Amino acid sequence: MKYSKVCGADAESFALTYLQGNGLKLVTQNFYSRFGEIDLIMWDGDTLSFIEVKARRNGINSGIESITVSKQRKLVKTASYYLLKLGRDVACRFDALIVDGEKNCEWLKNIIIL
């Protein structure tokens, strides 16, 4: 398995534990559609949070910069598909959790404003 896959899986596991420690409840992990993938879908109170996890050796900023406009479009399309399957209206937002090589992390809420 490639280093990036192992590093990404480790970061997602760390992110899940971190977010659960902050009161979020896991709905699903690695949700795939033909539009893309969402790493974590979690409830934060009554808000459904679609979370992109980024692991970066080069620090937090390089993780933030890697969430390009193209990636944002894929996240929105995938989340829209998930909400369609859910079959009900809910409050939702897009978050990012960036993890560096030392397990420092930054949780950014509402990274995409629709």
Backbone bond lengths (Angstrom), bond angles and torsions (degrees), N, CA, C in turn:
res aa  C-N    CA-C-N  psi(-1)  N-CA   C-N-CA  omega(-1)  CA-C   N-CA-C  phi
1 M - - - 1.443 - - 1.530 108.60 -
2 K 1.313 116.73 139.87 1.458 121.46 -178.57 1.527 110.71 -68.02
3 Y 1.329 115.66 151.17 1.462 121.55 179.26 1.523 111.43 -55.65
4 S 1.338 116.68 -42.43 1.459 119.57 -176.98 1.523 111.81 -62.45
5 K 1.335 117.30 -36.18 1.470 120.78 177.33 1.522 110.57 -66.56
6 V 1.338 116.84 -44.94 1.466 121.07 179.47 1.518 109.56 -64.05
7 C 1.318 116.79 -46.08 1.465 122.45 179.97 1.531 109.87 -61.51
8 G 1.324 117.30 -43.58 1.461 121.84 179.31 1.513 112.41 -63.97
9 A 1.331 117.16 -43.23 1.463 121.08 178.92 1.523 110.33 -64.83
10 D 1.324 117.12 -40.55 1.459 121.95 177.97 1.525 110.24 -63.71
11 A 1.323 116.96 -42.88 1.467 121.52 179.16 1.528 110.64 -64.51
12 E 1.332 117.87 -40.70 1.462 120.75 178.80 1.520 111.17 -64.81
13 S 1.317 116.73 -40.23 1.461 120.65 177.31 1.532 110.43 -63.67
14 F 1.330 116.11 -44.74 1.464 121.36 176.94 1.525 110.51 -61.08
15 A 1.332 116.96 -45.28 1.464 122.10 -179.32 1.520 111.10 -61.32
16 L 1.323 116.40 -43.30 1.468 120.43 179.74 1.526 110.19 -60.28
17 T 1.313 117.14 -47.71 1.466 121.26 179.10 1.530 110.89 -61.73
18 Y 1.322 116.16 -44.21 1.463 121.56 179.41 1.528 110.92 -60.08
19 L 1.320 116.92 -48.76 1.467 121.09 -177.08 1.525 111.71 -68.24
20 Q 1.322 117.15 -38.88 1.461 119.85 176.01 1.528 110.22 -63.12
21 G 1.326 116.58 -36.70 1.456 120.86 175.50 1.517 113.11 -65.03
22 N 1.322 116.24 -19.87 1.460 122.19 176.88 1.527 112.31 -99.44
23 G 1.342 115.79 15.06 1.455 120.53 172.01 1.514 117.01 94.10
24 L 1.331 119.28 -0.48 1.456 120.17 178.91 1.519 110.26 -79.00
25 K 1.329 115.93 152.50 1.464 122.77 -179.41 1.527 109.20 -116.63
26 L 1.331 115.88 127.47 1.462 121.27 -178.33 1.522 111.48 -68.88
27 V 1.326 115.38 132.00 1.462 122.67 171.67 1.523 108.28 -100.46
28 T 1.326 116.50 -55.23 1.458 120.95 177.96 1.528 109.51 -157.16
29 Q 1.314 113.37 157.74 1.464 120.89 -179.67 1.523 108.15 -121.40
30 N 1.320 117.36 140.82 1.466 123.63 178.89 1.522 111.96 53.05
31 F 1.328 115.50 61.07 1.460 121.12 176.90 1.526 108.55 -79.83
32 Y 1.325 115.64 121.78 1.467 121.44 -178.69 1.521 110.69 -109.48
33 S 1.321 114.61 144.10 1.459 122.13 168.74 1.523 106.45 -142.67
34 R 1.313 116.86 177.66 1.460 119.11 178.69 1.525 111.63 -68.57
35 F 1.328 116.41 -12.39 1.465 121.04 -179.14 1.522 112.72 -89.45
36 G 1.329 117.11 -24.35 1.453 120.46 -177.08 1.510 111.81 157.89
37 E 1.327 115.62 -160.13 1.459 121.99 -177.19 1.521 110.03 -133.20
38 I 1.322 115.43 144.68 1.462 121.58 171.52 1.520 106.48 -117.03
39 D 1.332 116.25 126.81 1.459 120.76 -174.45 1.519 112.51 -64.07
40 L 1.317 117.10 -51.15 1.463 121.60 -178.27 1.524 109.47 -137.07
41 I 1.319 115.59 139.00 1.459 121.77 170.29 1.517 105.31 -121.85
42 M 1.342 115.30 121.63 1.457 119.96 -173.00 1.528 110.52 -139.90
43 W 1.326 115.56 151.17 1.462 121.20 172.08 1.514 109.40 -87.44
44 D 1.313 116.42 130.62 1.456 123.10 170.78 1.523 104.95 -117.18
45 G 1.317 116.06 89.95 1.459 120.55 -171.03 1.515 108.35 68.11
46 D 1.325 116.81 -122.17 1.475 120.03 179.02 1.529 112.11 -101.80
47 T 1.322 116.82 15.68 1.469 122.02 178.80 1.525 109.61 -109.44
48 L 1.316 115.83 129.74 1.456 121.75 176.58 1.523 108.06 -85.73
49 S 1.321 116.35 123.60 1.463 121.41 -176.81 1.527 109.94 -110.23
50 F 1.323 115.53 124.72 1.459 122.66 174.50 1.525 106.21 -96.63
51 I 1.329 116.53 117.46 1.461 120.25 -168.38 1.520 111.76 -117.38
52 E 1.323 115.01 126.39 1.453 123.36 174.50 1.524 107.43 -98.49
53 V 1.341 116.33 124.66 1.464 121.21 179.44 1.523 108.20 -104.98
54 K 1.325 115.88 130.40 1.460 121.22 178.72 1.517 109.35 -126.25
55 A 1.327 115.82 128.73 1.467 122.13 174.66 1.516 107.57 -106.75
56 R 1.321 116.20 129.85 1.452 120.46 -178.38 1.515 110.66 -140.16
57 R 1.312 115.11 130.16 1.462 120.43 174.47 1.525 110.88 -74.76
58 N 1.324 115.98 -26.29 1.464 121.27 -174.89 1.519 113.72 -87.27
59 G 1.306 117.76 8.41 1.456 120.02 176.36 1.515 113.81 105.49
60 I 1.319 113.48 174.45 1.460 122.23 -174.07 1.527 112.53 -62.32
61 N 1.320 118.33 -44.34 1.468 120.96 -175.26 1.518 113.14 -60.18
62 S 1.335 117.61 -38.04 1.468 118.50 -179.53 1.525 110.69 -67.37
63 G 1.316 117.81 -28.47 1.467 121.14 175.91 1.511 112.17 -69.13
64 I 1.313 115.61 -42.26 1.464 120.85 178.59 1.527 110.03 -63.55
65 E 1.322 116.30 -44.68 1.460 121.01 -178.58 1.523 112.69 -65.31
66 S 1.328 117.30 -21.86 1.464 120.02 -178.43 1.527 113.06 -78.12
67 I 1.323 118.03 -7.16 1.468 120.98 177.37 1.527 106.98 -91.91
68 T 1.306 114.07 80.08 1.463 122.70 -174.42 1.525 111.60 -73.80
69 V 1.308 115.85 171.28 1.464 121.10 176.30 1.525 109.91 -58.82
70 S 1.318 116.70 -41.56 1.469 120.90 177.96 1.534 110.92 -60.47
71 K 1.314 116.80 -44.60 1.471 121.15 178.41 1.519 110.08 -63.73
72 Q 1.325 117.28 -39.81 1.460 120.85 178.86 1.530 110.96 -62.19
73 R 1.327 116.74 -41.28 1.470 120.34 178.60 1.534 110.33 -61.48
74 K 1.329 116.14 -43.31 1.469 120.48 178.70 1.523 111.11 -62.81
75 L 1.324 116.93 -40.96 1.463 120.22 178.17 1.528 111.27 -62.11
76 V 1.320 116.17 -44.09 1.466 120.60 -179.37 1.531 110.52 -64.29
77 K 1.325 117.79 -45.03 1.464 120.85 179.19 1.530 111.18 -63.32
78 T 1.323 116.92 -42.68 1.462 120.70 -179.55 1.527 110.28 -66.66
79 A 1.321 117.07 -42.10 1.464 120.81 178.14 1.530 110.73 -64.80
80 S 1.320 117.50 -40.12 1.465 120.91 177.92 1.521 110.65 -61.20
81 Y 1.315 116.05 -42.02 1.464 120.79 177.02 1.533 110.28 -62.49
82 Y 1.330 117.26 -44.02 1.465 120.96 178.85 1.530 110.35 -60.82
83 L 1.327 117.08 -44.72 1.464 120.76 -179.65 1.527 111.52 -65.00
84 L 1.323 116.68 -35.36 1.463 120.74 176.27 1.523 110.24 -62.58
85 K 1.330 116.15 -44.01 1.464 120.62 177.52 1.533 111.62 -66.17
86 L 1.321 116.74 -33.62 1.460 121.66 179.39 1.522 110.53 -63.97
87 G 1.325 116.24 -36.00 1.450 121.29 173.48 1.517 116.02 78.20
88 R 1.314 117.73 18.51 1.459 119.82 175.87 1.524 109.44 -152.18
89 D 1.326 114.95 156.56 1.459 120.14 178.80 1.520 109.63 -81.78
90 V 1.313 115.87 132.39 1.461 121.50 176.01 1.528 108.18 -140.21
91 A 1.316 114.99 154.34 1.464 119.48 172.45 1.524 107.39 -70.99
92 C 1.321 116.96 137.47 1.464 118.72 179.87 1.524 110.45 -145.71
93 R 1.328 114.00 164.52 1.461 120.40 176.83 1.522 108.47 -153.17
94 F 1.330 114.77 166.86 1.463 122.15 177.50 1.521 108.48 -112.64
95 D 1.326 115.54 125.69 1.460 121.74 179.01 1.518 109.53 -120.36
96 A 1.316 115.54 163.28 1.462 121.69 171.82 1.520 107.44 -132.38
97 L 1.312 115.93 142.24 1.454 121.32 172.40 1.519 106.54 -123.51
98 I 1.316 115.78 115.20 1.454 122.33 -176.97 1.528 107.98 -103.06
99 V 1.335 116.36 127.59 1.460 122.13 -178.30 1.525 108.19 -119.95
100 D 1.338 116.54 130.38 1.458 118.79 176.96 1.530 110.32 -97.55
101 G 1.304 116.45 -178.75 1.466 121.90 -175.73 1.511 114.90 -63.51
102 E 1.317 117.48 -19.64 1.459 121.44 179.52 1.515 113.20 -99.79
103 K 1.320 116.51 11.86 1.463 123.45 -178.40 1.530 112.31 66.49
104 N 1.319 116.27 26.87 1.454 119.99 166.87 1.519 105.48 -82.18
105 C 1.299 116.41 142.68 1.460 116.57 -179.64 1.517 110.64 -139.20
106 E 1.315 113.02 158.41 1.454 120.73 175.55 1.521 107.14 -133.35
107 W 1.331 115.37 126.21 1.460 122.49 -179.88 1.525 107.45 -102.32
108 L 1.311 115.45 113.94 1.458 122.25 -179.28 1.525 108.68 -106.56
109 K 1.315 116.61 120.02 1.460 121.42 -179.39 1.523 109.86 -96.91
110 N 1.323 115.14 148.63 1.475 121.81 177.14 1.518 112.90 57.02
111 I 1.308 116.92 52.79 1.461 119.69 -178.43 1.519 112.99 -75.25
112 I 1.335 116.61 -18.71 1.466 121.11 178.31 1.508 107.34 -122.44
113 I 1.295 116.52 122.35 1.463 121.21 177.30 1.525 107.15 -105.47
114 L 1.313 115.54 120.43 1.472 119.96 -179.11 1.513 111.17 -92.88
